[in-house]
Amino acid sequence: MSDGLARIRATLNVRPPYCSGTCEVAVEQSTLFYSTATSDVRKINLLFPTQYQLESLHEACQPAAYSHDDGEVSEKLRAGRLDATAFATQFSLENTGLVDAVGQSLLEGMVVGRDIRSELYELSIYGASNCIGPHKSATNSDKIFGFLDIVFPTPHTGGICSLRNNENECRVDFATMLSEAQIPLVGYAAYFNEVQHEIDPITSGHRLTLSYKLYVASSGDSPSATMIWAPGPFEPSLETALAEFVNDPKVLPNGGYLGFGLRHQYPVSSEMRVDTLRSCLKGSDAIITRVLNKLHLSWSLRVLYRDSVSHSEQTFVLHKFISDLSQKDLVWSHWGAGEKMGLGAEFVRFVDEFGNDDEKRAGDYSKYSEDVVDIIQMTEMPSVTNVHSQYLAYGNEAMMGNLYGDICLVAEVPAKVLY
């Protein structure tokens, strides 16, 4: 690997897609009102609650419908929850400045807090032995990019929060953190929607949380707001390293592609044109596109398909659409699968920065050498966002074929002009 490519990859080795900490809050904004099963309205001070207030709130809640990866959690172990329509609170997330702080950390470059919106959607309360197993928060909107949990300083022990993404894990002990504070504080954990999170069992007391959905306002949501971006923490160094790399006359002298695996998860559906996701990009994925725009490199989102065949015969196809071959007629083995994808598909050959075949992604392209475009893997593939399709293939006999695809960002490098 060249120094230039190593520097680009090191630059993109960014922080995990979550953040946590504490934030000071105003005492006068700490009251919460809620309704009970008998239609009574009660209130609780979120910063200085009594044991009776916490127990009454817990009794008014419904069991949370979360589950472990291995199955349902028994009802006696579940936390209690209230939908946002069942309570009202004086606590103002906007007044804490957390929305802007979370945007700075997660979106890495968005500097106008009003463009990031929050939507309160539930209250959760955990008593002794209550827990939530590893799970991902569900969302029914492609506008929502993440979630924010606010943990109040109610007396409790246990309930450590774990946030996981790929090989990264963060464990936060809000119980200890908040009990040692000398001023009114709340804890917070913000994370993208692909992050798995878990709450360990409470050993004593009650843990109380307000949860928010996070999304970026569209122009229709906020007609007067202007989206303003500042360089992310690694954007200038990435721009310098990438400019030097693509201007090197030895890198893709005949032109080709730079392929970046996506670090974050995005909503996909069968037969969709994947480039429609460009307005949804977040974090380091969005920063890469801004750098490419500054360098005047044309880019698009594609699906990188690969066949599950032997190492020497594997092939790679870039496609503009998500292809579901299970709906197609019989196709000829893996090459036939690529040809069956129709318009928007092209074969690519992975090479290193010096134009040599990438040994980890070798394949037999001699049959289609004139139709194959060289591509350099700039960051790890497969991506976080991926798709899978099965199809009926046949050579000597009929068999099931598997086509695996990863949504990736592809930048076009023009051929070098030699004098």
N, C-alpha and C positions, 0 to 999 in steps of 0.2 A: 504494500500500500504506500502511495506517495505521501510526502509530508502535507501536501495541500489537501488531499482527501481526509487524512487523519485529523487535520485541524478543523475541517468542516464538521466531521462527526463528533469531535470533542466539544465543539461549540454548541451543537444541538443536543448534547447530553444534559438536558435541562431538568429543572425541579419536577417532582411528581405532581399529578393533577389534583392537588388538594392543599389546604392550608388550615391552620388552627391557631388559637391564641385566646387572649382575654381582652375585655373592653370595659371601660368605666361607664356606668349608667347613672341617670338622675333618679334619686329616691322618689320624687313626685310622679314618676312615670312607671310605677311598679305594680299597679293594681290590675287585677284581672277579674272579670265578671263572667259567670257561667250559669247555665240552667241545669236543673236536676230532673230526675224522672218524674217528680211530682210537680214540675213546672215552677218550682221555687227558683229565685235568682239569688245566688250567693257570690261572695267576693273573697279574694285571697291576695295577700301582699306577696309578690313574687320574690322580693329581696329578704323579707323578714317574716316568713310564714310560721304559723303555729303547727304543732303536730296534728291537732284536730282539723285545721284547715286543709292540710295535705291529705289526710285520710278521707275527708268529705269529698274532695276533688277526685280522688282515686275511685271512690264508690260511684261517682257520677259518670265515669268513663266507660267506654266499650272496650272489650279485649282487642288489642291490635292484631291485625290479620297478617303478621309477618311469619316467615317460616325459615328453618335452617335449610341449607342445601340438601340435607339428607331427609327432609320431611317436615311435617308440621310440628310446631312447638305446642306442648300441652297448654290448655287454657290457663292453668294456675301459674304458669311461668311467663305468660305474656304481659307486656306493658299495657297500661290503659291509654286510650286515645280519645280525643274529642275532635270532630271536624270543625273547621274554622267558623262554620255557621252556628255553632253551639256555644260560642264564647266571644267576648270582646275584651280588649286590653288597652290600657293607656300606654303600654310600652311601644315606643316608636323606633323602629329599626332605622329609619332615615336619619333621625337625630343622633344616632351613634356614629355615623360616618363609616359603618362597616361595609355597606354596599360598595362604596368607592374603593375601600381597602381591598375587599375581595376581588373586585374587578382588576385592580392593579396586579394582584398576585396571580389569579387564574388566567385572565385574558392577556396578560403580559403586554400592555401597551395601550389599553383603553384608559383614557384619563378623565373622561367626563362622566361623573357618577350618575347623572340623570338619565344617561342612555342605558344603564343597567337597571332593570326593574325587579322588584321582589313581590312575591305573592304568598301571604300567610296561608297555609293549608291545613295544619293540624297542631294539636297539643299532645304531647306524650308524657306520661308519668309512670315511673317504675318504682315498685315497692320491693321489699325484701324478696330475694330469689328471682325477681323478674329479670328478663334478658331479651335480647333480639339477636337471632342467629345471623350469619353472614348472608347478606342480600344486597341487591341494587334497588334503589328507589325507582318506582315506575313513573313514566311520564307519557301522556297522550298527545304531546305537542312537540313539533320539531323546533319550536322557538326556545324551548327550555334547555339551557346548557348545563345547569347544575342545581345544587341544593345548598342551603345554609341552615344549620342547626344552632340555636341559641340555648345554652345550658345555664339555668339560674342557680344561685348559690344556696339551694336548699340543703340542709344537713344530710349527708349520706356518705357511705363508703362503698367501694367497689364500683361497678358500672364503667370500667375503662372502655373508651371508644377506640376501635381499631378501624383504620382506613387502609384499603389495599388496592393496588393497581399493578398488574404484572408481577414483577419481583419486588416492588416497593411496598413497604408497610410502615404505618405510623400509629403508635399507641399513645393516647392522650388520657391522662388521669385528671379529669376536671374536678373530681371530689377533693383531692388533695390541693390542687392549684387554687381553687376558690376558697377553701377553708382557711388558707393561710393569708388571704388578702386582708389588708387594713382598711380598704375603701370598698364601696359597692362595685362589684365586678360581675360580668357574665362571661361565660366561656363561649367560644364559637368554633365550629368546624364547617368549612366550605369545601365542596368537592364537585367535580364533573359527574355527569350521570352515568359514566361507565365505571365509576369507583365502587367497589364492594365495601360495605361497612357493617360493623357488628358491635353490640353492646354486651359486655360481660355481665354476669349476674350481680345484682345489688346485694351487698352483704348486710347493710343496715340503712335505715332512713328511706328517703324518697328522692329520686332524681327527676327533675321537671325540665322539659324541653319544648320550645316553640320551633317549628320547622317551616322553612320558606322555599318556594321554587324561585329560581333565578333565570331571567331571560333578558335578551338585548332588545330594546324597543325598536320597532321598525319605524320608517318615516311616517306611516299612517298613525302609529301610536303616539308619536311626539313630533308634530309638524314643525315646531319651532326649534327643536334640538338639532344641533349639528354634530355628527360623529367626528371626534377629534382623536387622533392617534399620536402617541409619542413612541420613540424607539423602545422596544423591549430590552430586557437586561443584556441580551447577547446579540441584538440586531446589528449594531455597527460592526462588530467583529465578524459576524457571519457574512455581511455584505463584502467586506474586504477579502475574506478568504475565498468566497465563491467567485468574485470578480477575477482574482488571480488564477483560479482553477480553470474557468472557462476560456480565459484569454491565453492560456498555455497552448502553443501551436501543436503540441503532441497529444492534447486531449481532444478526442473525436475530430480528427482533421477533416473527415468526410461528413461531419454532421451526425446528429443522433439525439438521444434523449438522456436527461438526468432524471432518475426515479427516486422519489422520496416516499417512504412509508408513512402513513398517517399515524400520529400519536394518540388521536382521540376518536371516540365513537360517534357515528352519525346515523340518522335514520335512513334505511334503504328499503326498496321494494322491488319486486320482480319487474323486469323490462324497463326500469326507469333510466333516464339519461343521467349519468352520475355527475356531470358537470353542473347540474342544477344545485349541487351541494356547496358551490363556491361561496354562497352568501352565509353558509352555516359554519364555516371554518373557525376554529378557536385556538387559543394558546399558541404553541410553537408552530402548528400547521399554518395559522394565519400569518405569522411572522415570516415564514419562508416565502409566502406569496408576495408579501410587501417587498422583500428583498429582490425577488425575481422581477417585480414591476420596476424597481429602481434601476435594475441592470438591463431593462428592456428585453427580457427573455420571455417569449410567449409560453404560457403554461395552461394546463387543463387538468381536470380530474378524469381518470380512466379506471377501468377494472383490469388488473393484471391477472389473467387466467393461466393456470398451470395444470397439466394432466398428472394424475397419480399413476405414473408408469415408471420404468426403470430409469436410473440416473442418466444413462447414455442416450435415452430416447425421449426424455422429458422436453416439452415444448412450451413456449410462453407466447401468449397473445394479449395485446392491449385492445380493449374494447371501450367504446363510448357508452354502451348500454350494458345493464345487467342482463345476462342471457340465461334463459331457462330452457336447457336442451331437453328436459324431460317431456316437453310438449312437441318435440320435433320427430321426424321420421327416423328410421334406422340411419346411422352414420358410420363412416369407415374409421374405426379405431381413433387414435388421438388426433392425427392430422385432419381426419374428416370432421372431428368435433370443431376444430378451429375454423375450417372452411364453412361449416354449417352456421356460423354465427352471423353471417351476412354483413351488410354495410356497417362501417364503423369499426371493423376488426383489422388488425395488422399484426404480423408476426414480429417478435423482437428477439434479439440475441444479446445476452448479458456479456459484457466485456469489462475488463479493468480499465483504469485510466490510460493505459498505454495501448489499448486496442486488442489485447490478448483475450481469448475466451476465459470467462469466469469459471474456474474449475468447479466451484460449488453448484453452478447452474449450467453445466455443460449440456449440449444437445446436438442432435444431428440435423443441421440445417442445409446440407448440401443440395437437397432437392429443390429448395426454395431460396437459394442464396441471394437472388436478385430482389426478392420481395421482403427481405428481413432487414430491420433497422436496428442498429447498435444502441444499447442502453447501458448506462452505468448505475449501479445501485449506490445511491448516496447515503441513505439511511436504511435502517433495518426493515426488511420485508420478510414475513407478512405483516400487514398493517393490523391495527386494532379493529378496524371495520372490514369485515370480510364476508364472502358469500360462498355457497356450495350448491352444486347442481349435479344430479345423476342423469345419465343418458344410456340408451341401449346402443352398444357398439358391436361391430362384428368384423372379424378378419377371417380366420379359419372356422370360427364358430361364434355364435352370439354370446355377448357377455355384458355385464354392467360396467360402465365407465364412470369415473368421478372427475368432475371439473371444479377446481378450487380457485376462487378469485379474491383478490385484495384490492380495495379502493386505494389508489395511490395518486400522488401528485406528480405530473410529468412535465418537465420543462424542455423546450426544444432548443437545441444548440445548432446554429447554422454551420454549414461547412466553412472551413477556414479559407480565406483568399490567399493563395500563395503567389508571390512575385518572383 
